[in-house]
Amino acid sequence: MNRINKALAQHKKLISIYFTAGYPQLEDTSEVIKRLAEAGTDVIEIGLPYSDPLADGPVIQKSSEQALKNGMSTQKLFQQLKDIRKEVDIPLIVMGYFNAMLQFGVEDFCKECEAIGIDGIIMPDLPISIYERDYKALFETHGLKFVPLITPETSVERIQTIDALGDSFVYMVSSSSTTGGEKGFGEEAMSYFKRISDMQLTNKLMVGFGIKDAHSFEQASRFTSGCIIGSEFIRRLTNEGMHGIEPFIKSLK
Amino acid sequence: MSKYKVDEQGFYGDFGGAYIPELLYPNVEELRQNYKQIIHTEDFQKQFKSLLKDYVGRPTPLYLAENLSEKYKTKIYLKREDLCHTGAHKINNTVGQILLAKALGKHRIIAETGAGQHGVATATVCALMGLECIVYMGAKDIERQAPNVARMKMLGAKVVPATSGSKTLKDATNEAIRDWINHPKDTHYIIGSVVGPHPYPDMVTELQSVISKEVKAQMLEKEGRELPDYVIACVGGGSNAAGLFADFMDHEEVGIIGVEASGKGVETTESAATTILGREGIIHGSKTLLMQNTDGQITEPYSISAGLDYPGIGPLHAHLFKTGRGKFVSITDVEAMEAGLELSRMEGIIPAIETAHAFAIFKYLDFKEDDVLVFNCSGRGDKDLETYRKYFGY
């Protein structure tokens, strides 16, 4: 069974952490992964930095910019991750923008991911229609779970289409906004979480965008399988360095 | 069936589409489902035509440039888009999109701008219609284009600096897209060129196609035939070119020439000649030709004209290039400045530096004496006086 699905099958609220590869220092990638795993993170999203990250707010934009300045590249990331499976067994997802994948060659990209032991891919700007038509078979051949996104604006009909495309989890964007937004969730967000949960989708649900602490984590995971934290984690990493990782993960539980 | 128009899936051959985050899907989908139907209503057409006529000042003249014709021994017409209100063709699109935004019930308008021409054209129609206007502009461009920033502010727009990345047009576009993601219900995004996700390239082409429609009628009147031998325009994103090419693309006997900015030369790192330096990839939601490194990171283009330093070209132009239907020529800063000076001295028309690029092609292309060429004189040079002044030392 794919590591992501194994994690989702546990009866607990999963903590998924996004970080930008090659940040703060170029060679920090595997160290961050190891420390996250040791601290009790359940899923890790490895961000492949991109020059024009449309769906991301200022914190991730900045870390991406820095990582690129540090010399991060697709090839470099795959090199850094070459032996990562000797170190950790945690589910690993690569998150990036589609142009980087396209330029590397979608098939080669999938092959590299499989060889490393990557479990899934999140490409926010790869539309589901094109994924289904051109790449679904390829992803499946290489054992990669494609994680689609939904937002509060996504129609019920489209959610059903999206649900039919995958068999791991759907990335539920908490509000219609780029990453790194507000603190805590109001009634509207809570009823959205519940509404989607009540749809009883094939895929599990993980909530991302706007989760910062134990309170927002509890709120966003109340009706779902867990949460994805990106901007807040990067903020901590920036301010506190590697030592900040463990206390932050522990503080969420 | 047109070979060069967008297909049902939003593609021009291999290019186009809507490579957008799901967060943007509802916004773009609402537009996709409605734009054609709205644009083709009688009510829209009536308002659009009336504003183009009485507010923008259309039809713009098709002017026979006799001095230039004599020098280059061919027949040269200028489509005088520089005479439009606000000084360029950009307003054709913003007038159309503001009507579309109103029809969709949107009351908040956002736009990106590079040199500020599209920002001014957007701020202008927002003032006219009483809609809130927010223009994203690269922090660097805000410094470089102070008069246009002042114009936008005077027109009541809020100008927001884009401080990410290279702090220029591509980053302003990213910020506008992020704003749209954050405001999915009440906001319409007026893109200024034939770029971005489907349906933008098609919609902007359609709104700008008034240029080629007028040329046809004016050609008939002046030359006794609808079709010129060549249509020629500068291409940054490519909206003035798309507007001029639109109704001629399917007439294979009409030569199509797009003129790109090669900045300090395609052999340098300071260039914006996308068809030469670019590869297929995705930018701002569209699959097209774009300048990028081997890793797919988008690189920063350069041209002396702020309106041409966009790292991609519209998917329609990428298609015209790839199929060989369009010929693309690239012109350096120096060549463009000289051509701008020549047009000023010979015809008494000071063009925008973007526009000037098109007039520099005679160094590279030969035409027959009885050829009829139509150039899109897409904008006037007022905004560039400071650059011209410094360059020529006036």
Interface residues (C-beta under 8 A of the other chain):
Chain A: Y50 S51 D52 L54 A55 G57 P58 Q61 E65 L68 S73 T74 Q75 Y97 F98 N99 A100 M101 L102 Q103 F104 P124 D125 L126 P127 I128 I130 P148 L149 I150 T151 E153 T154 S155 R158 I162 V173 S176 S177 T178
Chain B: G17 A18 Y19 I20 P21 E22 L23 L24 Y25 P26 S164 G165 K170 D171 N174 I177 R178 I181 N182 H183 P184 K185 R279 E280 G281 I282 I283 H284 G285 Q292 T294 D295 G296 Q297 I298
